[in-house]
Amino acid sequence: MATVDGAYDCVTKTPMGDQSSVFTVISNGDSFHGTNAGAMGSLDVKDGKVDGNLLTWKMEMTVPMPMTLEAEAVVEGDTLTGTIQLGAFGSAAMTGKRRA
């Protein structure tokens, strides 16, 4: 079984431009916890779920406005590809590469 654990250097294409972050995944069976840390601070993973190589999770954003972000991503090898739902602002593509 492929492991999804690790720290990923990510870029999320948001309406405010590309946001770089480090997304950390620590799995435990069919769930995971971690953080997505970037220039606007660090967001904790909520309701993190693992289904094979598919990750789904939520994050509670407070800056620049309160919003629940709903995210999903697929891990293939050392590459992460996903989407973050930005409430009324649509969705943002997220890509990442696992650190060695």
mmCIF file as gemmi writes it, N, C-alpha and C atoms, coordinates in Angstrom:
data_model
loop_
_atom_site.group_PDB
_atom_site.id
_atom_site.type_symbol
_atom_site.label_atom_id
_atom_site.label_alt_id
_atom_site.label_comp_id
_atom_site.label_asym_id
_atom_site.label_entity_id
_atom_site.label_seq_id
_atom_site.pdbx_PDB_ins_code
_atom_site.Cartn_x
_atom_site.Cartn_y
_atom_site.Cartn_z
_atom_site.occupancy
_atom_site.B_iso_or_equiv
_atom_site.pdbx_formal_charge
_atom_site.auth_seq_id
_atom_site.auth_asym_id
_atom_site.pdbx_PDB_model_num
ATOM 1 N N . MET Axp A 1 ? 0.843 -1.193 0 1 0 ? 1 A 1
ATOM 2 C CA . MET Axp A 1 ? 0 0 0 1 0 ? 1 A 1
ATOM 3 C C . MET Axp A 1 ? 0.878 1.243 0 1 0 ? 1 A 1
ATOM 4 N N . ALA Axp A 2 ? 0.547 2.154 -0.887 1 0 ? 2 A 1
ATOM 5 C CA . ALA Axp A 2 ? 1.325 3.387 -1.005 1 0 ? 2 A 1
ATOM 6 C C . ALA Axp A 2 ? 1.081 4.27 0.2 1 0 ? 2 A 1
ATOM 7 N N . THR Axp A 3 ? 2.135 4.869 0.679 1 0 ? 3 A 1
ATOM 8 C CA . THR Axp A 3 ? 1.974 5.774 1.81 1 0 ? 3 A 1
ATOM 9 C C . THR Axp A 3 ? 1.734 7.192 1.304 1 0 ? 3 A 1
ATOM 10 N N . VAL Axp A 4 ? 0.856 7.899 1.969 1 0 ? 4 A 1
ATOM 11 C CA . VAL Axp A 4 ? 0.561 9.287 1.6 1 0 ? 4 A 1
ATOM 12 C C . VAL Axp A 4 ? 1.276 10.257 2.535 1 0 ? 4 A 1
ATOM 13 N N . ASP Axp A 5 ? 1.933 9.71 3.565 1 0 ? 5 A 1
ATOM 14 C CA . ASP Axp A 5 ? 2.567 10.552 4.576 1 0 ? 5 A 1
ATOM 15 C C . ASP Axp A 5 ? 3.728 11.352 3.993 1 0 ? 5 A 1
ATOM 16 N N . GLY Axp A 6 ? 3.92 12.527 4.554 1 0 ? 6 A 1
ATOM 17 C CA . GLY Axp A 6 ? 5.068 13.332 4.173 1 0 ? 6 A 1
ATOM 18 C C . GLY Axp A 6 ? 4.762 14.805 4.227 1 0 ? 6 A 1
ATOM 19 N N . ALA Axp A 7 ? 5.765 15.587 3.855 1 0 ? 7 A 1
ATOM 20 C CA . ALA Axp A 7 ? 5.621 17.037 3.727 1 0 ? 7 A 1
ATOM 21 C C . ALA Axp A 7 ? 5.712 17.36 2.242 1 0 ? 7 A 1
ATOM 22 N N . TYR Axp A 8 ? 4.726 18.072 1.755 1 0 ? 8 A 1
ATOM 23 C CA . TYR Axp A 8 ? 4.648 18.407 0.333 1 0 ? 8 A 1
ATOM 24 C C . TYR Axp A 8 ? 4.826 19.91 0.15 1 0 ? 8 A 1
ATOM 25 N N . ASP Axp A 9 ? 5.717 20.286 -0.784 1 0 ? 9 A 1
ATOM 26 C CA . ASP Axp A 9 ? 5.846 21.689 -1.163 1 0 ? 9 A 1
ATOM 27 C C . ASP Axp A 9 ? 4.771 21.951 -2.207 1 0 ? 9 A 1
ATOM 28 N N . CYS Axp A 10 ? 3.774 22.77 -1.837 1 0 ? 10 A 1
ATOM 29 C CA . CYS Axp A 10 ? 2.591 22.949 -2.672 1 0 ? 10 A 1
ATOM 30 C C . CYS Axp A 10 ? 2.45 24.371 -3.192 1 0 ? 10 A 1
ATOM 31 N N . VAL Axp A 11 ? 1.736 24.472 -4.312 1 0 ? 11 A 1
ATOM 32 C CA . VAL Axp A 11 ? 1.293 25.759 -4.836 1 0 ? 11 A 1
ATOM 33 C C . VAL Axp A 11 ? -0.201 25.63 -5.105 1 0 ? 11 A 1
ATOM 34 N N . THR Axp A 12 ? -0.983 26.58 -4.561 1 0 ? 12 A 1
ATOM 35 C CA . THR Axp A 12 ? -2.421 26.623 -4.789 1 0 ? 12 A 1
ATOM 36 C C . THR Axp A 12 ? -2.723 27.863 -5.61 1 0 ? 12 A 1
ATOM 37 N N . LYS Axp A 13 ? -3.412 27.668 -6.722 1 0 ? 13 A 1
ATOM 38 C CA . LYS Axp A 13 ? -3.733 28.786 -7.625 1 0 ? 13 A 1
ATOM 39 C C . LYS Axp A 13 ? -5.046 29.416 -7.181 1 0 ? 13 A 1
ATOM 40 N N . THR Axp A 14 ? -4.947 30.478 -6.368 1 0 ? 14 A 1
ATOM 41 C CA . THR Axp A 14 ? -6.132 31.119 -5.79 1 0 ? 14 A 1
ATOM 42 C C . THR Axp A 14 ? -6.472 32.394 -6.566 1 0 ? 14 A 1
ATOM 43 N N . PRO Axp A 15 ? -7.67 32.955 -6.324 1 0 ? 15 A 1
ATOM 44 C CA . PRO Axp A 15 ? -8.018 34.229 -6.962 1 0 ? 15 A 1
ATOM 45 C C . PRO Axp A 15 ? -7.066 35.358 -6.586 1 0 ? 15 A 1
ATOM 46 N N . MET Axp A 16 ? -6.339 35.188 -5.461 1 0 ? 16 A 1
ATOM 47 C CA . MET Axp A 16 ? -5.379 36.214 -5.028 1 0 ? 16 A 1
ATOM 48 C C . MET Axp A 16 ? -3.97 35.888 -5.507 1 0 ? 16 A 1
ATOM 49 N N . GLY Axp A 17 ? -3.854 34.981 -6.467 1 0 ? 17 A 1
ATOM 50 C CA . GLY Axp A 17 ? -2.541 34.611 -6.985 1 0 ? 17 A 1
ATOM 51 C C . GLY Axp A 17 ? -2.072 33.286 -6.415 1 0 ? 17 A 1
ATOM 52 N N . ASP Axp A 18 ? -0.913 32.851 -6.863 1 0 ? 18 A 1
ATOM 53 C CA . ASP Axp A 18 ? -0.367 31.569 -6.417 1 0 ? 18 A 1
ATOM 54 C C . ASP Axp A 18 ? 0.078 31.664 -4.964 1 0 ? 18 A 1
ATOM 55 N N . GLN Axp A 19 ? -0.379 30.707 -4.149 1 0 ? 19 A 1
ATOM 56 C CA . GLN Axp A 19 ? -0.019 30.657 -2.738 1 0 ? 19 A 1
ATOM 57 C C . GLN Axp A 19 ? 0.841 29.418 -2.497 1 0 ? 19 A 1
ATOM 58 N N . SER Axp A 20 ? 2.06 29.637 -2.033 1 0 ? 20 A 1
ATOM 59 C CA . SER Axp A 20 ? 2.946 28.518 -1.701 1 0 ? 20 A 1
ATOM 60 C C . SER Axp A 20 ? 2.702 28.086 -0.265 1 0 ? 20 A 1
ATOM 61 N N . SER Axp A 21 ? 2.791 26.78 -0.03 1 0 ? 21 A 1
ATOM 62 C CA . SER Axp A 21 ? 2.611 26.272 1.319 1 0 ? 21 A 1
ATOM 63 C C . SER Axp A 21 ? 3.321 24.94 1.458 1 0 ? 21 A 1
ATOM 64 N N . VAL Axp A 22 ? 3.46 24.517 2.708 1 0 ? 22 A 1
ATOM 65 C CA . VAL Axp A 22 ? 3.946 23.169 3.002 1 0 ? 22 A 1
ATOM 66 C C . VAL Axp A 22 ? 2.781 22.418 3.636 1 0 ? 22 A 1
ATOM 67 N N . PHE Axp A 23 ? 2.333 21.369 2.952 1 0 ? 23 A 1
ATOM 68 C CA . PHE Axp A 23 ? 1.203 20.558 3.399 1 0 ? 23 A 1
ATOM 69 C C . PHE Axp A 23 ? 1.762 19.279 4.015 1 0 ? 23 A 1
ATOM 70 N N . THR Axp A 24 ? 1.484 19.08 5.304 1 0 ? 24 A 1
ATOM 71 C CA . THR Axp A 24 ? 2.008 17.924 6.024 1 0 ? 24 A 1
ATOM 72 C C . THR Axp A 24 ? 0.886 16.913 6.253 1 0 ? 24 A 1
ATOM 73 N N . VAL Axp A 25 ? 1.163 15.65 5.91 1 0 ? 25 A 1
ATOM 74 C CA . VAL Axp A 25 ? 0.188 14.572 6.05 1 0 ? 25 A 1
ATOM 75 C C . VAL Axp A 25 ? 0.754 13.509 6.986 1 0 ? 25 A 1
ATOM 76 N N . ILE Axp A 26 ? 0.021 13.204 8.055 1 0 ? 26 A 1
ATOM 77 C CA . ILE Axp A 26 ? 0.379 12.131 8.988 1 0 ? 26 A 1
ATOM 78 C C . ILE Axp A 26 ? -0.84 11.225 9.087 1 0 ? 26 A 1
ATOM 79 N N . SER Axp A 27 ? -0.779 10.066 8.425 1 0 ? 27 A 1
ATOM 80 C CA . SER Axp A 27 ? -1.958 9.214 8.362 1 0 ? 27 A 1
ATOM 81 C C . SER Axp A 27 ? -1.985 8.217 9.508 1 0 ? 27 A 1
ATOM 82 N N . ASN Axp A 28 ? -3.214 7.746 9.792 1 0 ? 28 A 1
ATOM 83 C CA . ASN Axp A 28 ? -3.434 6.728 10.806 1 0 ? 28 A 1
ATOM 84 C C . ASN Axp A 28 ? -4.611 5.897 10.304 1 0 ? 28 A 1
ATOM 85 N N . GLY Axp A 29 ? -4.308 4.828 9.571 1 0 ? 29 A 1
ATOM 86 C CA . GLY Axp A 29 ? -5.372 4.028 8.987 1 0 ? 29 A 1
ATOM 87 C C . GLY Axp A 29 ? -6.1 4.811 7.909 1 0 ? 29 A 1
ATOM 88 N N . ASP Axp A 30 ? -7.417 4.968 8.065 1 0 ? 30 A 1
ATOM 89 C CA . ASP Axp A 30 ? -8.193 5.664 7.038 1 0 ? 30 A 1
ATOM 90 C C . ASP Axp A 30 ? -8.434 7.132 7.371 1 0 ? 30 A 1
ATOM 91 N N . SER Axp A 31 ? -7.624 7.675 8.286 1 0 ? 31 A 1
ATOM 92 C CA . SER Axp A 31 ? -7.734 9.099 8.585 1 0 ? 31 A 1
ATOM 93 C C . SER Axp A 31 ? -6.34 9.713 8.593 1 0 ? 31 A 1
ATOM 94 N N . PHE Axp A 32 ? -6.285 11.052 8.57 1 0 ? 32 A 1
ATOM 95 C CA . PHE Axp A 32 ? -4.984 11.707 8.684 1 0 ? 32 A 1
ATOM 96 C C . PHE Axp A 32 ? -5.164 13.064 9.34 1 0 ? 32 A 1
ATOM 97 N N . HIS Axp A 33 ? -4.063 13.551 9.895 1 0 ? 33 A 1
ATOM 98 C CA . HIS Axp A 33 ? -4.028 14.917 10.41 1 0 ? 33 A 1
ATOM 99 C C . HIS Axp A 33 ? -2.781 15.583 9.869 1 0 ? 33 A 1
ATOM 100 N N . GLY Axp A 34 ? -2.712 16.877 10.038 1 0 ? 34 A 1
ATOM 101 C CA . GLY Axp A 34 ? -1.555 17.616 9.535 1 0 ? 34 A 1
ATOM 102 C C . GLY Axp A 34 ? -1.88 19.09 9.465 1 0 ? 34 A 1
ATOM 103 N N . THR Axp A 35 ? -1.041 19.816 8.718 1 0 ? 35 A 1
ATOM 104 C CA . THR Axp A 35 ? -1.216 21.255 8.566 1 0 ? 35 A 1
ATOM 105 C C . THR Axp A 35 ? -0.9 21.659 7.135 1 0 ? 35 A 1
ATOM 106 N N . ASN Axp A 36 ? -1.414 22.818 6.758 1 0 ? 36 A 1
ATOM 107 C CA . ASN Axp A 36 ? -1.035 23.455 5.503 1 0 ? 36 A 1
ATOM 108 C C . ASN Axp A 36 ? -0.524 24.838 5.88 1 0 ? 36 A 1
ATOM 109 N N . ALA Axp A 37 ? 0.788 24.994 5.856 1 0 ? 37 A 1
ATOM 110 C CA . ALA Axp A 37 ? 1.423 26.211 6.365 1 0 ? 37 A 1
ATOM 111 C C . ALA Axp A 37 ? 1.96 27.049 5.221 1 0 ? 37 A 1
ATOM 112 N N . GLY Axp A 38 ? 1.498 28.313 5.172 1 0 ? 38 A 1
ATOM 113 C CA . GLY Axp A 38 ? 1.947 29.22 4.118 1 0 ? 38 A 1
ATOM 114 C C . GLY Axp A 38 ? 2.132 30.618 4.644 1 0 ? 38 A 1
ATOM 115 N N . ALA Axp A 39 ? 2.205 31.578 3.711 1 0 ? 39 A 1
ATOM 116 C CA . ALA Axp A 39 ? 2.461 32.973 4.064 1 0 ? 39 A 1
ATOM 117 C C . ALA Axp A 39 ? 1.365 33.552 4.955 1 0 ? 39 A 1
ATOM 118 N N . MET Axp A 40 ? 0.126 33.034 4.829 1 0 ? 40 A 1
ATOM 119 C CA . MET Axp A 40 ? -0.98 33.563 5.625 1 0 ? 40 A 1
ATOM 120 C C . MET Axp A 40 ? -1.171 32.794 6.923 1 0 ? 40 A 1
ATOM 121 N N . GLY Axp A 41 ? -0.197 31.982 7.28 1 0 ? 41 A 1
ATOM 122 C CA . GLY Axp A 41 ? -0.301 31.233 8.522 1 0 ? 41 A 1
ATOM 123 C C . GLY Axp A 41 ? -0.498 29.755 8.251 1 0 ? 41 A 1
ATOM 124 N N . SER Axp A 42 ? -0.777 29.035 9.32 1 0 ? 42 A 1
ATOM 125 C CA . SER Axp A 42 ? -0.899 27.581 9.245 1 0 ? 42 A 1
ATOM 126 C C . SER Axp A 42 ? -2.34 27.169 9.533 1 0 ? 42 A 1
ATOM 127 N N . LEU Axp A 43 ? -2.887 26.314 8.659 1 0 ? 43 A 1
ATOM 128 C CA . LEU Axp A 43 ? -4.241 25.805 8.852 1 0 ? 43 A 1
ATOM 129 C C . LEU Axp A 43 ? -4.168 24.338 9.222 1 0 ? 43 A 1
ATOM 130 N N . ASP Axp A 44 ? -4.903 23.958 10.261 1 0 ? 44 A 1
ATOM 131 C CA . ASP Axp A 44 ? -4.944 22.556 10.671 1 0 ? 44 A 1
ATOM 132 C C . ASP Axp A 44 ? -5.913 21.78 9.789 1 0 ? 44 A 1
ATOM 133 N N . VAL Axp A 45 ? -5.541 20.535 9.485 1 0 ? 45 A 1
ATOM 134 C CA . VAL Axp A 45 ? -6.436 19.63 8.771 1 0 ? 45 A 1
ATOM 135 C C . VAL Axp A 45 ? -7.559 19.21 9.707 1 0 ? 45 A 1
ATOM 136 N N . LYS Axp A 46 ? -8.798 19.27 9.227 1 0 ? 46 A 1
ATOM 137 C CA . LYS Axp A 46 ? -9.969 18.788 9.968 1 0 ? 46 A 1
ATOM 138 C C . LYS Axp A 46 ? -10.615 17.672 9.146 1 0 ? 46 A 1
ATOM 139 N N . ASP Axp A 47 ? -11.15 16.652 9.811 1 0 ? 47 A 1
ATOM 140 C CA . ASP Axp A 47 ? -11.869 15.564 9.128 1 0 ? 47 A 1
ATOM 141 C C . ASP Axp A 47 ? -11.048 14.941 8.006 1 0 ? 47 A 1
ATOM 142 N N . GLY Axp A 48 ? -9.74 14.776 8.24 1 0 ? 48 A 1
ATOM 143 C CA . GLY Axp A 48 ? -8.885 14.196 7.203 1 0 ? 48 A 1
ATOM 144 C C . GLY Axp A 48 ? -9.188 12.72 7 1 0 ? 48 A 1
ATOM 145 N N . LYS Axp A 49 ? -9.441 12.336 5.739 1 0 ? 49 A 1
ATOM 146 C CA . LYS Axp A 49 ? -9.738 10.945 5.418 1 0 ? 49 A 1
ATOM 147 C C . LYS Axp A 49 ? -8.813 10.455 4.315 1 0 ? 49 A 1
ATOM 148 N N . VAL Axp A 50 ? -8.411 9.169 4.437 1 0 ? 50 A 1
ATOM 149 C CA . VAL Axp A 50 ? -7.543 8.53 3.448 1 0 ? 50 A 1
ATOM 150 C C . VAL Axp A 50 ? -8.309 7.365 2.837 1 0 ? 50 A 1
ATOM 151 N N . ASP Axp A 51 ? -8.404 7.345 1.509 1 0 ? 51 A 1
ATOM 152 C CA . ASP Axp A 51 ? -9.023 6.232 0.782 1 0 ? 51 A 1
ATOM 153 C C . ASP Axp A 51 ? -8.051 5.836 -0.313 1 0 ? 51 A 1
ATOM 154 N N . GLY Axp A 52 ? -7.178 4.857 -0.005 1 0 ? 52 A 1
ATOM 155 C CA . GLY Axp A 52 ? -6.126 4.508 -0.951 1 0 ? 52 A 1
ATOM 156 C C . GLY Axp A 52 ? -5.163 5.669 -1.079 1 0 ? 52 A 1
ATOM 157 N N . ASN Axp A 53 ? -5.098 6.262 -2.306 1 0 ? 53 A 1
ATOM 158 C CA . ASN Axp A 53 ? -4.212 7.418 -2.492 1 0 ? 53 A 1
ATOM 159 C C . ASN Axp A 53 ? -5.005 8.72 -2.605 1 0 ? 53 A 1
ATOM 160 N N . LEU Axp A 54 ? -6.297 8.673 -2.212 1 0 ? 54 A 1
ATOM 161 C CA . LEU Axp A 54 ? -7.139 9.872 -2.221 1 0 ? 54 A 1
ATOM 162 C C . LEU Axp A 54 ? -7.245 10.444 -0.81 1 0 ? 54 A 1
ATOM 163 N N . LEU Axp A 55 ? -6.957 11.731 -0.693 1 0 ? 55 A 1
ATOM 164 C CA . LEU Axp A 55 ? -7.082 12.446 0.578 1 0 ? 55 A 1
ATOM 165 C C . LEU Axp A 55 ? -8.248 13.419 0.474 1 0 ? 55 A 1
ATOM 166 N N . THR Axp A 56 ? -9.087 13.494 1.503 1 0 ? 56 A 1
ATOM 167 C CA . THR Axp A 56 ? -10.108 14.541 1.596 1 0 ? 56 A 1
ATOM 168 C C . THR Axp A 56 ? -10.003 15.161 2.982 1 0 ? 56 A 1
ATOM 169 N N . TRP Axp A 57 ? -10.177 16.479 3.047 1 0 ? 57 A 1
ATOM 170 C CA . TRP Axp A 57 ? -10.06 17.162 4.331 1 0 ? 57 A 1
ATOM 171 C C . TRP Axp A 57 ? -10.7 18.548 4.249 1 0 ? 57 A 1
ATOM 172 N N . LYS Axp A 58 ? -10.826 19.158 5.412 1 0 ? 58 A 1
ATOM 173 C CA . LYS Axp A 58 ? -11.323 20.53 5.525 1 0 ? 58 A 1
ATOM 174 C C . LYS Axp A 58 ? -10.295 21.348 6.299 1 0 ? 58 A 1
ATOM 175 N N . MET Axp A 59 ? -10.341 22.654 6.078 1 0 ? 59 A 1
ATOM 176 C CA . MET Axp A 59 ? -9.506 23.579 6.838 1 0 ? 59 A 1
ATOM 177 C C . MET Axp A 59 ? -10.359 24.799 7.159 1 0 ? 59 A 1
ATOM 178 N N . GLU Axp A 60 ? -10.208 25.319 8.368 1 0 ? 60 A 1
ATOM 179 C CA . GLU Axp A 60 ? -10.943 26.52 8.779 1 0 ? 60 A 1
ATOM 180 C C . GLU Axp A 60 ? -10.038 27.732 8.599 1 0 ? 60 A 1
ATOM 181 N N . MET Axp A 61 ? -10.306 28.51 7.555 1 0 ? 61 A 1
ATOM 182 C CA . MET Axp A 61 ? -9.514 29.7 7.278 1 0 ? 61 A 1
ATOM 183 C C . MET Axp A 61 ? -10.109 30.877 8.047 1 0 ? 61 A 1
ATOM 184 N N . THR Axp A 62 ? -9.255 31.742 8.582 1 0 ? 62 A 1
ATOM 185 C CA . THR Axp A 62 ? -9.737 32.949 9.255 1 0 ? 62 A 1
ATOM 186 C C . THR Axp A 62 ? -9.263 34.22 8.566 1 0 ? 62 A 1
ATOM 187 N N . VAL Axp A 63 ? -8.141 34.147 7.835 1 0 ? 63 A 1
ATOM 188 C CA . VAL Axp A 63 ? -7.575 35.313 7.15 1 0 ? 63 A 1
ATOM 189 C C . VAL Axp A 63 ? -7.545 35.021 5.657 1 0 ? 63 A 1
ATOM 190 N N . PRO Axp A 64 ? -7.982 35.908 4.753 1 0 ? 64 A 1
ATOM 191 C CA . PRO Axp A 64 ? -8.478 37.257 5.057 1 0 ? 64 A 1
ATOM 192 C C . PRO Axp A 64 ? -9.936 37.289 5.498 1 0 ? 64 A 1
ATOM 193 N N . MET Axp A 65 ? -10.622 36.143 5.497 1 0 ? 65 A 1
ATOM 194 C CA . MET Axp A 65 ? -12.011 36.107 5.971 1 0 ? 65 A 1
ATOM 195 C C . MET Axp A 65 ? -12.305 34.699 6.465 1 0 ? 65 A 1
ATOM 196 N N . PRO Axp A 66 ? -13.271 34.554 7.382 1 0 ? 66 A 1
ATOM 197 C CA . PRO Axp A 66 ? -13.61 33.21 7.863 1 0 ? 66 A 1
ATOM 198 C C . PRO Axp A 66 ? -14.265 32.388 6.748 1 0 ? 66 A 1
ATOM 199 N N . MET Axp A 67 ? -13.762 31.181 6.54 1 0 ? 67 A 1
ATOM 200 C CA . MET Axp A 67 ? -14.293 30.329 5.491 1 0 ? 67 A 1
ATOM 201 C C . MET Axp A 67 ? -13.847 28.892 5.752 1 0 ? 67 A 1
ATOM 202 N N . THR Axp A 68 ? -14.746 27.941 5.497 1 0 ? 68 A 1
ATOM 203 C CA . THR Axp A 68 ? -14.362 26.536 5.56 1 0 ? 68 A 1
ATOM 204 C C . THR Axp A 68 ? -13.923 26.1 4.175 1 0 ? 68 A 1
ATOM 205 N N . LEU Axp A 69 ? -12.695 25.638 4.069 1 0 ? 69 A 1
ATOM 206 C CA . LEU Axp A 69 ? -12.157 25.152 2.803 1 0 ? 69 A 1
ATOM 207 C C . LEU Axp A 69 ? -12.333 23.637 2.754 1 0 ? 69 A 1
ATOM 208 N N . GLU Axp A 70 ? -12.87 23.127 1.661 1 0 ? 70 A 1
ATOM 209 C CA . GLU Axp A 70 ? -13.021 21.688 1.472 1 0 ? 70 A 1
ATOM 210 C C . GLU Axp A 70 ? -12.055 21.263 0.385 1 0 ? 70 A 1
ATOM 211 N N . ALA Axp A 71 ? -11.225 20.278 0.706 1 0 ? 71 A 1
ATOM 212 C CA . ALA Axp A 71 ? -10.144 19.918 -0.209 1 0 ? 71 A 1
ATOM 213 C C . ALA Axp A 71 ? -10.1 18.427 -0.482 1 0 ? 71 A 1
ATOM 214 N N . GLU Axp A 72 ? -9.582 18.091 -1.652 1 0 ? 72 A 1
ATOM 215 C CA . GLU Axp A 72 ? -9.282 16.7 -1.964 1 0 ? 72 A 1
ATOM 216 C C . GLU Axp A 72 ? -8.055 16.668 -2.852 1 0 ? 72 A 1
ATOM 217 N N . ALA Axp A 73 ? -7.292 15.586 -2.716 1 0 ? 73 A 1
ATOM 218 C CA . ALA Axp A 73 ? -6.079 15.449 -3.512 1 0 ? 73 A 1
ATOM 219 C C . ALA Axp A 73 ? -5.755 13.975 -3.688 1 0 ? 73 A 1
ATOM 220 N N . VAL Axp A 74 ? -5.079 13.691 -4.805 1 0 ? 74 A 1
ATOM 221 C CA . VAL Axp A 74 ? -4.615 12.344 -5.095 1 0 ? 74 A 1
ATOM 222 C C . VAL Axp A 74 ? -3.092 12.363 -5.051 1 0 ? 74 A 1
ATOM 223 N N . VAL Axp A 75 ? -2.518 11.367 -4.357 1 0 ? 75 A 1
ATOM 224 C CA . VAL Axp A 75 ? -1.065 11.232 -4.285 1 0 ? 75 A 1
ATOM 225 C C . VAL Axp A 75 ? -0.652 10.119 -5.238 1 0 ? 75 A 1
ATOM 226 N N . GLU Axp A 76 ? 0.219 10.453 -6.192 1 0 ? 76 A 1
ATOM 227 C CA . GLU Axp A 76 ? 0.777 9.463 -7.116 1 0 ? 76 A 1
ATOM 228 C C . GLU Axp A 76 ? 2.29 9.578 -7.031 1 0 ? 76 A 1
ATOM 229 N N . GLY Axp A 77 ? 2.918 8.542 -6.469 1 0 ? 77 A 1
ATOM 230 C CA . GLY Axp A 77 ? 4.359 8.621 -6.239 1 0 ? 77 A 1
ATOM 231 C C . GLY Axp A 77 ? 4.636 9.734 -5.252 1 0 ? 77 A 1
ATOM 232 N N . ASP Axp A 78 ? 5.433 10.729 -5.682 1 0 ? 78 A 1
ATOM 233 C CA . ASP Axp A 78 ? 5.762 11.86 -4.812 1 0 ? 78 A 1
ATOM 234 C C . ASP Axp A 78 ? 5.031 13.123 -5.235 1 0 ? 78 A 1
ATOM 235 N N . THR Axp A 79 ? 3.997 12.971 -6.073 1 0 ? 79 A 1
ATOM 236 C CA . THR Axp A 79 ? 3.264 14.123 -6.582 1 0 ? 79 A 1
ATOM 237 C C . THR Axp A 79 ? 1.851 14.152 -6.006 1 0 ? 79 A 1
ATOM 238 N N . LEU Axp A 80 ? 1.414 15.334 -5.592 1 0 ? 80 A 1
ATOM 239 C CA . LEU Axp A 80 ? 0.074 15.533 -5.069 1 0 ? 80 A 1
ATOM 240 C C . LEU Axp A 80 ? -0.656 16.48 -6.019 1 0 ? 80 A 1
ATOM 241 N N . THR Axp A 81 ? -1.882 16.104 -6.409 1 0 ? 81 A 1
ATOM 242 C CA . THR Axp A 81 ? -2.694 16.931 -7.292 1 0 ? 81 A 1
ATOM 243 C C . THR Axp A 81 ? -4.09 17.01 -6.697 1 0 ? 81 A 1
ATOM 244 N N . GLY Axp A 82 ? -4.589 18.222 -6.503 1 0 ? 82 A 1
ATOM 245 C CA . GLY Axp A 82 ? -5.895 18.322 -5.874 1 0 ? 82 A 1
ATOM 246 C C . GLY Axp A 82 ? -6.608 19.619 -6.156 1 0 ? 82 A 1
ATOM 247 N N . THR Axp A 83 ? -7.713 19.781 -5.433 1 0 ? 83 A 1
ATOM 248 C CA . THR Axp A 83 ? -8.576 20.951 -5.577 1 0 ? 83 A 1
ATOM 249 C C . THR Axp A 83 ? -9.028 21.387 -4.192 1 0 ? 83 A 1
ATOM 250 N N . ILE Axp A 84 ? -9.048 22.689 -3.979 1 0 ? 84 A 1
ATOM 251 C CA . ILE Axp A 84 ? -9.572 23.243 -2.737 1 0 ? 84 A 1
ATOM 252 C C . ILE Axp A 84 ? -10.786 24.097 -3.091 1 0 ? 84 A 1
ATOM 253 N N . GLN Axp A 85 ? -11.932 23.792 -2.478 1 0 ? 85 A 1
ATOM 254 C CA . GLN Axp A 85 ? -13.143 24.588 -2.682 1 0 ? 85 A 1
ATOM 255 C C . GLN Axp A 85 ? -13.074 25.823 -1.799 1 0 ? 85 A 1
ATOM 256 N N . LEU Axp A 86 ? -13.207 26.995 -2.419 1 0 ? 86 A 1
ATOM 257 C CA . LEU Axp A 86 ? -13.048 28.261 -1.71 1 0 ? 86 A 1
ATOM 258 C C . LEU Axp A 86 ? -14.389 28.945 -1.495 1 0 ? 86 A 1
ATOM 259 N N . GLY Axp A 87 ? -15.387 28.19 -1.082 1 0 ? 87 A 1
ATOM 260 C CA . GLY Axp A 87 ? -16.694 28.784 -0.818 1 0 ? 87 A 1
ATOM 261 C C . GLY Axp A 87 ? -17.224 29.498 -2.048 1 0 ? 87 A 1
ATOM 262 N N . ALA Axp A 88 ? -17.629 30.765 -1.884 1 0 ? 88 A 1
ATOM 263 C CA . ALA Axp A 88 ? -18.207 31.55 -2.973 1 0 ? 88 A 1
ATOM 264 C C . ALA Axp A 88 ? -17.195 31.879 -4.061 1 0 ? 88 A 1
ATOM 265 N N . PHE Axp A 89 ? -15.91 31.636 -3.794 1 0 ? 89 A 1
ATOM 266 C CA . PHE Axp A 89 ? -14.869 32 -4.749 1 0 ? 89 A 1
ATOM 267 C C . PHE Axp A 89 ? -14.504 30.863 -5.692 1 0 ? 89 A 1
ATOM 268 N N . GLY Axp A 90 ? -15.301 29.787 -5.681 1 0 ? 90 A 1
ATOM 269 C CA . GLY Axp A 90 ? -15.022 28.685 -6.602 1 0 ? 90 A 1
ATOM 270 C C . GLY Axp A 90 ? -13.971 27.742 -6.063 1 0 ? 90 A 1
ATOM 271 N N . SER Axp A 91 ? -13.212 27.16 -6.973 1 0 ? 91 A 1
ATOM 272 C CA . SER Axp A 91 ? -12.203 26.188 -6.56 1 0 ? 91 A 1
ATOM 273 C C . SER Axp A 91 ? -10.821 26.61 -7.03 1 0 ? 91 A 1
ATOM 274 N N . ALA Axp A 92 ? -9.815 26.11 -6.323 1 0 ? 92 A 1
ATOM 275 C CA . ALA Axp A 92 ? -8.421 26.426 -6.648 1 0 ? 92 A 1
ATOM 276 C C . ALA Axp A 92 ? -7.666 25.126 -6.843 1 0 ? 92 A 1
ATOM 277 N N . ALA Axp A 93 ? -6.87 25.061 -7.882 1 0 ? 93 A 1
ATOM 278 C CA . ALA Axp A 93 ? -6.044 23.885 -8.132 1 0 ? 93 A 1
ATOM 279 C C . ALA Axp A 93 ? -4.84 23.888 -7.203 1 0 ? 93 A 1
ATOM 280 N N . MET Axp A 94 ? -4.512 22.716 -6.656 1 0 ? 94 A 1
ATOM 281 C CA . MET Axp A 94 ? -3.38 22.57 -5.738 1 0 ? 94 A 1
ATOM 282 C C . MET Axp A 94 ? -2.46 21.477 -6.271 1 0 ? 94 A 1
ATOM 283 N N . THR Axp A 95 ? -1.184 21.78 -6.366 1 0 ? 95 A 1
ATOM 284 C CA . THR Axp A 95 ? -0.205 20.766 -6.768 1 0 ? 95 A 1
ATOM 285 C C . THR Axp A 95 ? 0.938 20.781 -5.784 1 0 ? 95 A 1
ATOM 286 N N . GLY Axp A 96 ? 1.559 19.621 -5.602 1 0 ? 96 A 1
ATOM 287 C CA . GLY Axp A 96 ? 2.651 19.549 -4.65 1 0 ? 96 A 1
ATOM 288 C C . GLY Axp A 96 ? 3.616 18.43 -4.965 1 0 ? 96 A 1
ATOM 289 N N . LYS Axp A 97 ? 4.804 18.541 -4.388 1 0 ? 97 A 1
ATOM 290 C CA . LYS Axp A 97 ? 5.845 17.535 -4.547 1 0 ? 97 A 1
ATOM 291 C C . LYS Axp A 97 ? 6.348 17.169 -3.154 1 0 ? 97 A 1
ATOM 292 N N . ARG Axp A 98 ? 6.371 15.865 -2.865 1 0 ? 98 A 1
ATOM 293 C CA . ARG Axp A 98 ? 6.815 15.406 -1.55 1 0 ? 98 A 1
ATOM 294 C C . ARG Axp A 98 ? 8.302 15.68 -1.383 1 0 ? 98 A 1
ATOM 295 N N . ARG Axp A 99 ? 8.657 16.15 -0.188 1 0 ? 99 A 1
ATOM 296 C CA . ARG Axp A 99 ? 10.073 16.363 0.14 1 0 ? 99 A 1
ATOM 297 C C . ARG Axp A 99 ? 10.74 15.026 0.369 1 0 ? 99 A 1
ATOM 298 N N . ALA Axp A 100 ? 11.987 14.927 -0.055 1 0 ? 100 A 1
ATOM 299 C CA . ALA Axp A 100 ? 12.719 13.664 0.09 1 0 ? 100 A 1
ATOM 300 C C . ALA Axp A 100 ? 13.063 13.411 1.545 1 0 ? 100 A 1
